[in-house]
Amino acid sequence: MWEKIRIIFAVPELRQKILLTLLLLGIYRIGYYIPLPIVNQSVTNRQAGDLGGSGGFGKMIEYAAVFSASDLRQATIFGLGIMPYISASIIFQLLGTVWRPIEELQKEGEQGRKKINEYTRYVTVLLCLVQSWAYVRMYIMAAGPGGAAPELINGWFLSGDNLHFGWQLTAVLTMTCGTIFLMWLGEQIDEFGIGNGISLLIMAGILAKMPGAGMNLLQNWSHGLTGLGTGQIGVETLLILTCLFVAVVLGVVFITLGLRRIPTQSAKHVRGRRVYGGTRQYLPLRINQSGVMPIIFAGSLLMFPQIIFGWLSRFGSIFVPLKEMFDRGSSFGYNLLYVAMIYFFCYFWTAIIFNPKDMADNLKNSGTFIPGYRPGKRTADYLERVMVRITYVGAGFLSLVAIIPTIVSGALEVPPLVASFYGGTGLLIAVSVAFDLVQKIDSHLVMRNYKGLLES
């Protein structure tokens, strides 16, 4: 392994790409801690802690922080993270299935992709303005005049006890520019670095929480055997957590790379004295075709009942059972509904990104067919049946990964921050991005006649 790492940095172009990527990720981590201008951090952090407590809203912002490359409980220039850009990308991906102009742009190749990216940036700016205004109002404006630095209370930005509009506008524009800068960083990594820039930013935010989780685990560690389910973390608990983490990562890797290979046969054709085609190939279909999106959609939608019933429970005891039912991971009903929504969104997202009719037409136009099935509708029906079956397996895998943190936290009584690294969105994103990065590094090595990182 050390020899392979040496070879990676011995290739000048690859070394330059990796170092540039690390530099840009370092810039992102520095900006992650830069506070908004004119903000009194002691007041706003306390206010954010009150808003982001253990309730439904606190769980929502904690969950959203996983895939936004930010911490929504901190008033920083990167407070919104990259989530507005991801939201805009998802919007256009969904519009491509229902709005014909976007669908036509998607079929135009590179030019169409550039045009969609341009529209995505415009929508990102609009979403940033709306979300940053809501962010400022909810986290900083709720702190009152103390939310600004004391030396500016009687200045231009504040007038008496009322927050001046100029201060709000400054904070909104700063957070908007922060998200646009993150989007630019991601594009620079795509063009001049290595790996997918946006995904690497998200993975960097997820992995940055691992030292804190490790410290939390070690602080609660009792040196000796304490038994399971006692509320204390002993040697046996650490061994179980280590083995379980390795097993979960191996399972995620296995399913992430898992493929159903459909055998295909190309038609023979004669040109002059030579015969072309007739070779046997495979059509790879991913088992987890929908990626991490079903967990994101299901978890996000289930947070709204938590917030609503948590608020209504203050006005009547009739809503308390509903509030307890939708508490994340605390009831069997919640986990059952969570799994059902993951299955629904798995089939929904797969239906959006996988079109068996278009794939069957492409096979027919290229002179390729699936043995035993006529080109056209028969092939499309067969591909749809296969995709329905493997999607069922992929949805079951996603459901298991989604509820593993709850099982680990409840059975072993470990902190939720530690249990979150044993499944869920964060682990799927980290593994997927890591494999994408390894594959791109391998492509550079193979091009120069070196063995890849995963080759023995």
C-alpha positions in Angstrom: 0.0 0.0 0.0 2.8 2.4 0.8 4.4 1.7 -2.5 1.1 2.6 -4.3 0.9 5.8 -2.3 4.4 6.6 -3.4 3.5 6.0 -7.0 0.5 8.3 -6.8 2.7 11.2 -5.6 5.4 10.3 -8.1 3.1 11.1 -11.0 3.4 14.9 -11.4 0.0 15.6 -12.9 -1.8 13.4 -10.3 0.2 14.9 -7.4 -0.7 18.4 -8.5 -4.4 17.5 -8.7 -4.4 15.9 -5.3 -2.6 18.7 -3.6 -4.9 21.3 -5.2 -7.9 19.3 -4.0 -6.5 19.2 -0.5 -5.8 22.9 -0.6 -9.3 23.8 -1.7 -10.8 21.5 1.0 -8.6 23.2 3.6 -10.0 26.6 2.5 -13.5 25.2 2.9 -12.7 24.0 6.5 -11.2 27.4 7.4 -14.3 29.2 6.1 -16.5 26.7 8.0 -15.5 28.5 11.3 -15.5 32.2 10.1 -18.5 33.9 11.8 -20.8 36.3 10.1 -19.8 39.9 10.3 -21.4 42.1 13.1 -22.6 39.0 14.9 -22.3 38.5 18.7 -21.3 34.8 18.7 -21.9 34.2 22.4 -25.5 35.3 22.0 -26.3 33.7 18.7 -24.6 30.4 19.7 -26.8 30.2 22.8 -29.8 31.1 20.8 -29.0 28.4 18.2 -28.4 25.9 20.9 -31.9 26.7 22.3 -33.5 26.3 18.8 -31.4 23.3 17.9 -32.0 21.3 21.0 -33.4 17.8 21.3 -36.8 18.6 19.7 -38.0 18.0 16.2 -36.6 21.2 14.8 -33.2 20.5 16.4 -33.1 17.0 14.9 -34.1 18.5 11.5 -31.2 21.0 11.4 -28.8 18.3 12.7 -30.0 15.9 9.9 -29.8 18.6 7.2 -26.2 19.4 8.3 -25.1 15.9 7.3 -25.5 16.5 3.6 -25.1 20.3 3.4 -21.4 20.5 4.3 -22.2 22.9 7.1 -23.4 23.2 10.7 -26.7 25.1 10.7 -26.4 25.8 14.4 -23.4 28.1 13.8 -23.8 31.6 12.4 -20.9 31.4 9.9 -20.3 32.6 6.3 -20.8 29.0 5.2 -23.9 28.5 7.4 -26.1 27.3 4.5 -23.4 25.0 3.1 -23.9 23.6 -0.3 -27.5 22.6 0.3 -29.1 25.3 -2.0 -27.1 24.1 -4.9 -28.0 20.4 -4.2 -31.7 21.5 -4.0 -31.5 23.3 -7.3 -29.9 20.3 -9.0 -32.6 18.0 -7.7 -35.3 20.4 -8.9 -33.9 20.4 -12.4 -33.5 16.6 -12.3 -37.1 16.2 -11.4 -38.2 18.8 -13.9 -36.5 16.8 -16.6 -39.1 14.1 -16.2 -42.2 16.3 -16.4 -41.2 19.4 -18.3 -40.4 18.9 -22.0 -37.9 21.8 -22.5 -35.6 20.5 -19.7 -36.0 17.0 -21.0 -34.8 18.1 -24.5 -31.8 20.0 -23.0 -30.8 16.8 -21.1 -30.7 15.0 -24.5 -28.6 17.6 -26.2 -25.4 16.3 -24.6 -22.6 18.6 -23.4 -24.3 21.8 -24.6 -27.5 21.0 -22.9 -25.7 20.1 -19.7 -23.9 23.4 -19.7 -27.2 25.2 -20.2 -28.9 23.3 -17.3 -25.9 24.1 -15.1 -26.3 27.8 -15.9 -30.0 27.6 -14.9 -29.0 25.7 -11.7 -26.7 28.5 -10.6 -29.4 31.1 -11.1 -31.9 29.0 -9.0 -29.1 28.5 -6.4 -28.7 32.2 -5.9 -32.5 32.6 -5.5 -32.6 29.8 -3.0 -29.7 31.2 -1.1 -31.4 34.6 -0.7 -34.6 33.1 0.6 -32.9 30.5 2.9 -30.3 33.0 4.3 -33.0 35.5 5.1 -35.0 32.8 6.9 -31.8 31.7 8.6 -31.0 35.2 9.8 -34.5 35.8 11.1 -34.7 32.5 12.9 -31.3 32.3 14.5 -29.9 35.8 14.9 -32.9 38.1 14.8 -34.5 36.0 17.6 -31.6 37.0 19.8 -32.7 40.7 19.6 -30.3 43.6 19.8 -27.7 41.4 21.6 -27.3 39.4 18.5 -25.0 42.1 17.0 -21.6 43.0 18.3 -22.0 45.5 21.3 -19.8 48.2 19.7 -22.3 48.4 16.7 -25.5 48.8 18.7 -25.6 52.5 18.1 -23.9 52.4 14.8 -25.2 52.5 11.2 -26.4 48.9 11.3 -28.5 49.2 14.4 -30.8 52.0 15.4 -31.7 52.0 19.1 -33.2 48.7 20.1 -34.3 47.8 16.6 -32.1 45.8 14.2 -31.4 47.9 11.1 -32.3 46.5 7.6 -28.7 47.1 6.5 -27.4 44.6 9.0 -29.9 42.0 7.9 -29.0 42.6 4.2 -25.2 42.3 5.0 -25.7 38.9 6.7 -28.0 37.6 3.9 -25.6 38.7 1.2 -22.6 37.3 3.1 -24.2 33.9 3.5 -25.3 33.9 -0.1 -21.8 34.7 -1.3 -20.5 31.9 1.0 -22.6 29.3 -0.7 -21.7 30.6 -4.1 -18.1 30.4 -3.1 -18.5 26.8 -2.0 -20.2 26.0 -5.4 -17.2 27.6 -7.1 -14.8 25.6 -5.0 -16.6 22.4 -6.1 -16.4 23.4 -9.7 -12.6 24.1 -9.4 -12.1 20.6 -7.9 -14.1 19.1 -10.8 -12.0 21.0 -13.4 -8.5 21.1 -11.9 -8.5 18.7 -9.0 -9.6 15.1 -8.7 -13.0 13.7 -7.7 -16.4 15.2 -7.6 -16.1 18.6 -5.9 -19.5 18.9 -4.3 -19.4 15.4 -3.0 -15.9 15.9 -1.6 -17.1 19.0 0.3 -19.9 17.0 1.8 -17.7 14.1 2.7 -15.2 16.5 4.3 -17.9 17.8 6.5 -19.0 14.3 7.5 -15.5 13.0 8.3 -14.7 16.2 10.3 -17.1 15.0 12.9 -15.3 11.7 13.5 -12.7 13.1 15.9 -15.5 14.6 18.0 -17.4 11.4 18.1 -14.2 9.5 19.0 -13.4 11.9 21.8 -17.0 11.6 23.1 -16.6 7.8 23.1 -13.3 7.8 24.9 -14.6 10.3 27.5 -17.4 7.9 28.5 -15.1 4.8 28.3 -14.8 2.8 31.5 -11.5 0.9 31.7 -12.7 -2.6 32.3 -15.6 -5.0 31.7 -18.9 -3.3 32.4 -21.4 -5.5 30.7 -23.9 -4.6 27.9 -26.9 -2.5 28.5 -25.6 -0.9 31.7 -25.2 2.6 30.3 -21.4 2.4 30.6 -19.0 1.8 27.7 -16.5 -0.9 28.5 -13.9 -3.0 26.6 -16.5 -5.4 25.3 -18.6 -2.5 24.0 -15.7 -1.0 22.1 -14.9 -4.4 20.6 -18.5 -4.9 19.5 -18.6 -1.3 18.0 -15.3 -1.9 16.1 -16.5 -5.2 14.6 -19.9 -3.8 13.8 -18.4 -0.7 12.1 -16.2 -3.0 9.9 -19.2 -5.2 9.1 -21.4 -2.2 8.2 -18.8 -0.6 6.0 -18.2 -4.0 4.2 -21.9 -4.3 3.6 -22.2 -0.8 2.3 -19.3 -1.4 -0.1 -20.7 -4.7 -1.3 -24.2 -3.3 -2.1 -22.8 0.0 -3.5 -20.7 -1.9 -6.0 -23.2 -4.6 -6.5 -24.4 -5.1 -10.1 -27.0 -7.3 -11.9 -25.4 -8.1 -15.2 -27.8 -8.7 -18.0 -26.3 -10.7 -20.9 -26.5 -9.0 -24.3 -25.6 -10.1 -27.8 -24.7 -7.8 -30.7 -25.8 -8.6 -34.2 -23.3 -9.8 -36.8 -22.7 -7.7 -39.9 -20.3 -8.2 -42.8 -18.1 -5.5 -44.3 -16.0 -6.7 -47.2 -14.3 -9.9 -46.0 -14.6 -9.2 -42.3 -17.4 -10.0 -39.9 -18.1 -7.5 -37.1 -20.3 -7.9 -34.0 -21.7 -11.1 -32.6 -19.8 -10.6 -29.3 -21.4 -11.4 -26.0 -21.4 -8.5 -23.5 -23.2 -7.5 -20.3 -25.6 -4.7 -19.4 -24.8 -3.7 -15.8 -27.7 -2.6 -13.5 -26.8 -1.2 -10.1 -28.6 -2.9 -7.2 -28.7 0.5 -5.3 -29.8 2.5 -8.3 -31.3 5.4 -6.3 -28.3 6.0 -4.2 -28.8 7.9 -1.0 -31.8 10.0 -2.1 -34.5 7.8 -0.6 -33.1 8.1 2.9 -32.8 11.9 2.5 -36.4 12.3 1.3 -37.9 9.9 3.9 -35.9 11.4 6.8 -36.7 15.0 5.8 -40.5 14.4 5.4 -40.8 12.6 8.7 -39.3 15.6 10.5 -42.2 17.8 9.7 -44.7 15.7 11.8 -42.1 15.8 14.7 -42.1 19.6 14.6 -45.9 20.0 14.1 -47.0 17.5 16.8 -44.2 18.7 19.1 -45.7 22.2 18.9 -49.3 21.1 19.2 -48.5 18.9 22.3 -48.0 22.2 24.2 -51.7 23.0 23.8 -53.2 19.6 24.6 -52.3 16.1 25.9 -54.2 14.5 23.0 -51.2 15.3 20.7 -48.6 13.8 23.1 -49.0 10.2 21.8 -48.5 11.4 18.2 -45.5 13.4 19.2 -43.9 10.3 20.9 -44.8 8.2 17.8 -42.8 10.5 15.5 -39.8 11.0 17.8 -36.9 9.8 15.7 -35.9 6.3 16.5 -37.9 6.1 19.8 -40.9 4.0 18.6 -41.6 1.0 16.4 -44.2 2.9 14.5 -41.7 5.6 13.4 -39.1 3.0 12.2 -41.9 1.1 10.4 -43.1 4.3 8.6 -39.4 5.2 7.9 -38.8 1.9 6.2 -42.1 2.1 4.2 -41.2 5.6 2.9 -37.7 4.5 2.0 -39.2 1.7 -0.1 -41.6 4.2 -1.8 -38.9 6.7 -2.6 -36.5 3.9 -3.9 -39.1 2.9 -6.5 -40.0 6.6 -7.2 -36.4 7.7 -7.7 -35.5 4.7 -9.8 -38.5 5.3 -12.0 -37.2 8.8 -12.6 -33.6 8.0 -13.4 -34.1 4.6 -15.1 -36.3 4.5 -18.3 -36.5 0.9 -19.6 -38.1 2.0 -22.8 -35.3 4.4 -23.7 -32.7 1.7 -22.8 -34.5 -0.9 -25.0 -34.5 1.6 -27.9 -30.8 2.3 -27.5 -30.0 -1.4 -27.5 -32.2 -1.8 -30.6 -30.6 1.1 -32.5 -27.1 -0.2 -31.7 -27.9 -3.7 -33.0 -27.8 -5.3 -29.6 -30.4 -7.6 -28.0 -31.0 -9.6 -24.9 -31.0 -13.4 -25.8 -34.6 -14.8 -25.5 -36.3 -11.4 -25.8 -37.3 -9.5 -28.9 -36.0 -6.0 -29.3 -38.5 -3.3 -28.3 -41.4 -3.7 -25.9 -40.4 -7.3 -24.8 -36.9 -6.1 -23.9 -38.3 -3.0 -22.1 -40.8 -5.2 -20.1 -38.0 -7.6 -19.1 -35.7 -4.7 -18.0 -38.5 -3.3 -15.9 -39.2 -6.6 -14.2 -35.5 -7.0 -13.4 -35.3 -3.5 -12.0 -38.3 -3.9 -9.8 -36.7 -7.0 -8.2 -33.3 -5.6 -7.6 -34.8 -2.3 -6.4 -36.6 -4.3 -3.7 -33.2 -5.7 -2.5 -31.6 -2.2 -2.7 -34.5 -0.7 -0.7 -34.1 -3.4 2.0 -30.4 -2.6 2.2 -31.1 1.2 2.6 -33.7 0.5 5.2 -31.3 -1.6 7.2 -28.6 1.0 7.0 -31.0 3.8 8.0 -32.2 2.1 11.2 -28.8 0.7 12.3 -27.8 3.9 14.2 -31.0 3.7 16.2 -30.4 0.0 17.0 -26.8 0.6 18.0 -27.7 3.6 20.2 -30.5 1.8 21.9 -29.0 -1.6 22.4 -25.5 -0.6 23.4 -26.5 2.8 24.9 -23.8 4.8 23.1 -24.1 8.5 22.3 -26.2 9.2 19.1 -23.2 11.1 17.6 -21.1 7.9 17.8 -24.0 5.7 16.5 -24.5 8.0 13.5 -21.3 6.6 12.0 -22.7 3.1 11.8 -25.3 3.8 9.1 -27.6 6.4 7.6 -26.9 9.1 5.1 -23.4 10.0 6.2 -21.9 6.6 5.9 -23.5 6.0 2.4 -22.2 9.4 1.2 -18.7 8.8 2.6 -18.3 5.3 1.1 -19.8 6.3 -2.3 -17.5 9.4 -2.6 -14.5 7.4 -1.5 -15.0 4.8 -4.2 -15.6 7.5 -6.8 -12.3 9.1 -5.8 -10.4 5.8 -5.9 -11.7 5.0 -9.3 -10.6 8.4 -10.7 -7.1 7.9 -9.2 -7.0 4.4 -10.7 -7.8 5.9 -14.1 -4.7 8.1 -14.0 -2.5 5.2 -12.8 -3.8 2.7 -15.4 -3.3 5.3 -18.1 0.4 5.4 -17.2 0.7 1.6 -17.0 0.6 1.4 -13.2 -1.6 -0.9 -11.2 -4.7 0.6 -9.6 -5.2 1.0 -5.9 -7.7 -1.9 -5.7 -5.5 -4.3 -7.7 -3.3 -6.8 -6.0 
